[in-house]
Amino acid sequence: MLLEEEERKLANDERILVNRESFNMARKTWESTRKIFYEIKDELAKTEEEIKKLEEELLELTDKINEFEQKLYREGTNLKQIEQYQFKLELLKNEKSDKEERLLEIIDREEELKEELKKLKDKLTKGKERLLKWQEEIKLAEEEYRRNLEALRQKLAREQEKLKENPYYAKYKELKEKYLNPVAVVEKETCYGCFMSLPFELTKKLKLGQGEGSICPNCKRLLYYPE
């Protein structure tokens, strides 16, 4: 009975399951962080492309501004032409100023993204190391759990094989279908299986060691008196 109870407790031990569930939750958190990392990485790549594009556009604008300024100086006698050039120059300079402002904003955002990526990368690296270590610990714990359970079941099988020679084993197996504890201790003239009082003669026999195979008249459990 003690071996069977030990096997039942070990087989229903939820610590391995809880540990595995905790690990899976931690892994999901890590995967969520990794997803954010790649989202920021994509944003950084787009930001860098936008910076490159703006820099190219600013170069083109600078060339155009220089070109119109040269035209303005070369053709300075034509007032109408001068006004047109000045108007276009003003537009180009305003556009350049807007793009330069936008470029500075994007450069600031680029620095922020790089800093976020660095922190997330460190977090992911450390998190992965912890997960791998934890996974190995769980694996070893599960292997030990399986070994202990198998060893216990083998021991239980050996003991059950020995008990086949016992004339009361069949009765024990029969009662086992009905009760988790088919054998009950007797104390103070009481069956501790059903907690009902026992006849005096029965408890006397058990105390004297003459009650082998005795059965509780109330619950029909096998009885024994503690030494």
C-alpha positions as CSV (number, residue, x, y, z in Angstrom):
1,M,0.0,0.0,0.0
2,L,2.8,2.4,0.9
3,L,4.5,1.7,-2.5
4,E,1.2,2.1,-4.3
5,E,0.6,5.4,-2.5
6,E,4.1,6.6,-3.3
7,E,3.6,5.6,-7.0
8,R,0.3,7.5,-7.1
9,K,1.8,10.6,-5.6
10,L,4.8,10.6,-8.0
11,A,2.7,9.8,-11.0
12,N,0.4,12.8,-10.2
13,D,3.2,15.1,-9.3
14,E,2.5,18.3,-11.2
15,R,5.8,20.1,-10.4
16,I,7.2,19.0,-13.8
17,L,4.1,20.2,-15.6
18,V,4.1,23.5,-13.7
19,N,7.8,24.0,-14.5
20,R,7.2,23.2,-18.2
21,E,4.2,25.7,-18.3
22,S,6.3,28.4,-16.6
23,F,9.0,27.7,-19.2
24,N,6.6,28.0,-22.1
25,M,5.2,31.3,-20.7
26,A,8.8,32.7,-20.4
27,R,9.5,31.5,-24.0
28,K,6.4,33.2,-25.3
29,T,7.5,36.5,-23.6
30,W,10.9,36.1,-25.2
31,E,9.4,35.4,-28.6
32,S,7.2,38.5,-28.1
33,T,10.3,40.6,-27.4
34,R,12.0,39.1,-30.4
35,K,9.0,40.1,-32.6
36,I,9.3,43.7,-31.3
37,F,13.0,43.6,-32.0
38,Y,12.5,42.7,-35.7
39,E,9.7,45.3,-36.0
40,I,12.1,48.0,-34.7
41,K,14.8,46.6,-37.0
42,D,12.5,47.0,-40.0
43,E,11.6,50.5,-38.9
44,L,15.3,51.3,-38.6
45,A,16.0,50.0,-42.1
46,K,13.1,52.2,-43.5
47,T,14.4,55.1,-41.6
48,E,17.9,54.7,-43.0
49,E,16.5,54.4,-46.5
50,E,14.5,57.7,-45.9
51,I,17.7,59.4,-44.6
52,K,19.6,58.3,-47.7
53,K,16.8,59.5,-50.0
54,L,16.5,62.9,-48.2
55,E,20.3,63.4,-48.4
56,E,20.2,62.7,-52.2
57,E,17.2,65.1,-52.6
58,L,19.1,67.8,-50.6
59,L,22.1,67.4,-52.9
60,E,19.9,67.8,-55.9
61,L,18.2,70.9,-54.3
62,T,21.6,72.4,-53.5
63,D,22.7,71.9,-57.1
64,K,19.5,73.5,-58.4
65,I,19.9,76.4,-56.0
66,N,23.5,77.0,-57.1
67,E,22.3,76.7,-60.7
68,F,19.6,79.4,-60.3
69,E,21.9,81.7,-58.3
70,Q,24.4,81.5,-61.1
71,K,21.7,82.3,-63.7
72,L,20.6,85.2,-61.5
73,Y,24.0,86.7,-61.5
74,R,24.6,86.0,-65.2
75,E,21.3,87.4,-66.3
76,G,20.9,90.2,-63.8
77,T,19.8,92.8,-66.4
78,N,16.5,91.2,-67.2
79,L,14.2,92.3,-64.3
80,K,11.3,89.9,-65.2
81,Q,13.8,87.0,-65.5
82,I,15.4,88.0,-62.2
83,E,12.0,87.9,-60.4
84,Q,11.3,84.5,-61.8
85,Y,14.7,83.2,-60.6
86,Q,14.2,84.8,-57.2
87,F,10.8,83.2,-56.9
88,K,12.1,79.8,-57.8
89,L,15.1,80.2,-55.6
90,E,12.8,81.1,-52.7
91,L,10.8,77.9,-53.3
92,L,13.9,75.8,-53.6
93,K,15.3,77.2,-50.4
94,N,12.1,76.7,-48.5
95,E,11.9,73.1,-49.8
96,K,15.5,72.5,-48.7
97,S,14.9,74.0,-45.3
98,D,11.8,71.7,-44.8
99,K,13.8,68.6,-45.9
100,E,16.7,69.5,-43.7
101,E,14.4,69.8,-40.7
102,R,12.8,66.5,-41.6
103,L,16.2,64.9,-42.0
104,L,17.2,66.1,-38.5
105,E,14.0,64.6,-37.0
106,I,14.6,61.3,-38.8
107,I,18.3,61.2,-37.7
108,D,17.1,61.6,-34.1
109,R,14.6,58.8,-34.5
110,E,17.4,56.7,-36.0
111,E,19.5,57.1,-32.9
112,E,16.5,56.2,-30.7
113,L,15.9,53.1,-32.7
114,K,19.5,52.0,-32.6
115,E,19.5,52.5,-28.8
116,E,16.3,50.4,-28.5
117,L,17.7,47.7,-30.7
118,K,20.9,47.5,-28.6
119,K,18.9,47.1,-25.4
120,L,16.5,44.6,-26.9
121,K,19.4,42.6,-28.4
122,D,21.1,42.4,-24.9
123,K,17.8,41.4,-23.4
124,L,17.2,38.7,-26.0
125,T,20.7,37.3,-25.7
126,K,20.5,37.0,-21.9
127,G,16.9,35.7,-22.1
128,K,17.9,33.0,-24.6
129,E,20.8,31.9,-22.4
130,R,18.4,31.6,-19.4
131,L,15.8,29.7,-21.5
132,L,18.5,27.2,-22.7
133,K,19.7,26.7,-19.2
134,W,16.2,26.3,-17.9
135,Q,15.3,23.9,-20.7
136,E,18.3,21.7,-19.9
137,E,17.3,21.7,-16.2
138,I,13.7,20.7,-17.1
139,K,15.1,18.0,-19.3
140,L,17.3,16.6,-16.5
141,A,14.4,16.9,-14.0
142,E,12.0,15.0,-16.3
143,E,14.6,12.3,-17.0
144,E,15.1,11.9,-13.2
145,Y,11.3,11.9,-12.7
146,R,10.9,9.1,-15.3
147,R,13.7,7.1,-13.8
148,N,12.3,7.4,-10.3
149,L,8.8,6.5,-11.4
150,E,10.0,3.5,-13.5
151,A,12.2,2.3,-10.6
152,L,9.3,2.6,-8.2
153,R,7.0,0.7,-10.6
154,Q,9.5,-2.1,-11.0
155,K,9.9,-2.3,-7.2
156,L,6.1,-2.4,-6.9
157,A,5.9,-5.1,-9.5
158,R,8.4,-7.2,-7.6
159,E,6.6,-6.8,-4.4
160,Q,3.3,-7.7,-6.0
161,E,4.9,-10.8,-7.5
162,K,6.0,-11.9,-4.0
163,L,2.5,-11.2,-2.6
164,K,0.9,-13.6,-5.1
165,E,1.8,-16.4,-2.7
166,N,0.0,-14.7,0.2
167,P,-3.5,-16.2,0.7
168,Y,-5.0,-12.7,1.4
169,Y,-3.6,-11.0,-1.7
170,A,-6.6,-11.9,-3.8
171,K,-8.9,-10.3,-1.2
172,Y,-6.6,-7.3,-1.2
173,K,-6.9,-6.9,-5.0
174,E,-10.6,-7.3,-4.8
175,L,-10.9,-4.6,-2.1
176,K,-8.5,-2.4,-4.1
177,E,-11.2,-2.0,-6.7
178,K,-13.4,-0.5,-4.1
179,Y,-11.0,1.4,-1.7
180,L,-7.9,3.4,-2.2
181,N,-6.7,1.9,1.2
182,P,-8.0,-1.7,1.4
183,V,-6.0,-2.4,4.5
184,A,-6.8,-0.4,7.7
185,V,-5.0,0.0,11.0
186,V,-6.8,-0.8,14.2
187,E,-6.4,1.6,17.1
188,K,-8.5,2.0,20.3
189,E,-10.8,-0.8,19.1
190,T,-11.6,1.2,16.0
191,C,-11.1,0.5,12.3
192,Y,-9.3,3.5,10.9
193,G,-10.6,2.7,7.4
194,C,-14.3,3.5,8.3
195,F,-13.8,4.8,11.9
196,M,-16.3,2.4,13.2
197,S,-15.9,0.5,16.5
198,L,-14.8,-3.2,16.4
199,P,-15.9,-6.1,18.5
200,F,-13.8,-6.6,21.6
201,E,-12.9,-10.3,20.6
202,L,-11.7,-9.2,17.2
203,T,-9.4,-6.4,18.6
204,K,-8.1,-8.9,21.3
205,K,-7.1,-11.4,18.6
206,L,-5.4,-8.7,16.6
207,K,-3.5,-7.5,19.7
208,L,-2.3,-11.0,20.4
209,G,-1.1,-11.5,16.8
210,Q,-3.8,-14.1,16.0
211,G,-6.0,-12.0,13.7
212,E,-4.2,-12.5,10.4
213,G,-6.7,-12.1,7.6
214,S,-9.3,-10.4,9.8
215,I,-11.8,-8.2,8.1
216,C,-13.7,-5.2,9.4
217,P,-17.4,-6.3,9.8
218,N,-18.4,-2.8,8.7
219,C,-16.4,-1.8,5.7
220,K,-14.8,-5.3,4.9
221,R,-11.3,-3.9,4.9
222,L,-8.4,-6.1,5.9
223,L,-7.3,-5.2,9.4
224,Y,-3.9,-5.1,11.2
225,Y,-2.8,-4.0,14.6
226,P,0.4,-1.8,14.7
227,E,3.4,-3.4,16.5
